[in-house]
């Protein structure tokens, strides 16, 4: 809440109803299955695509989770970003 307190169940429900209403106004397709977890996952996914501009440690901090959790859940994305050949070449060019 704005005052720093916990969100009540009714406030949370009203917030989601407003979000869905605004999103639904942008599309003719019925929006279903949208949850806070979906937003969180999307946020973390977008952060992981920014590695190495942002560290796994910082991502975990922003999510309130551990680095281990970020690596376990999002490791496939982190591996996609790897450029092993270039990294090895740059390491040998010192």
N, C-alpha and C positions, 0 to 999 in steps of 0.2 A: 504494500500500500504506500501511498505518498508519505505517510507519517512514519514509515519504516516498520510498521506492524505486519502481522501475517495477513495474507489474503484469505477472506472467508470463502466458503464453498459457493455461496450465492454470488459474491463479487467475481469469482473466477468464472462461473457459468455465464454471467452477464458480459464479461470481457470477451469470452469466446463467441458469444452470440453476436456482438458488435463486429468482431473480426470477420466472422463468416459472412455477415450481412454485407460488409464492405467488399470482401473478395467476390461474393456471389454477384454483386452489381457489375463486376467486370467480365463475367462469363455467362453463357447460356447453359453450360454444363453444370449439373448438380455437384457441389463440393461435398465430399464425404471423406471420413477418415482423417481429418486434419486435427492434430493434437499438438500440445506444447512440445512433446517429444519429437515430433516431425520437425518443428522449427529448430529445436536444439541440435538435432542430427544434421540438418542443413547448415546451420551455423558452424558446427565443428568440421563438416566436410569442406566448406569453403575455406576455413582456416587451414586445414591440412593441405589444400592445394597451394597455399602461400608459403609452405616450407621451401627453402630455408629462410625466407624473410621473417618468419616467426618460428620460434622453437617449440618443440613438443612440450617442454616444461611450461612455457607461457600459455599454450593452448589448454593444458590441463588446469592451470591456475584459473583461466577465464571461465572454464566449465565447472570449476569446483570439484574436479576429479583428480585422480592420480595419473602420472605419466604412463604407468603400466596399463591403465584402462584405455587411454588414448591409443597406445601402441597396439593393444590386443584387438580393439574394435576397428581401428582405422589403418592398420598396418598395410593392407593391400593398396591403399591410396598413396601411402608414404613410399612404398616400393615403386609405384608407377612413376613417381617424381625423380627417382634415382637416375643419375647419369654416371654410372660406375666408370665407364671408359674415360670420359672426360675428367672425372675426379682423379683417377689414377695418373692420367697424362699430366694434369696440373701439379700433382704431388711430386712427380718425377722431374718437373721443369724448375724446381726450386733452385 
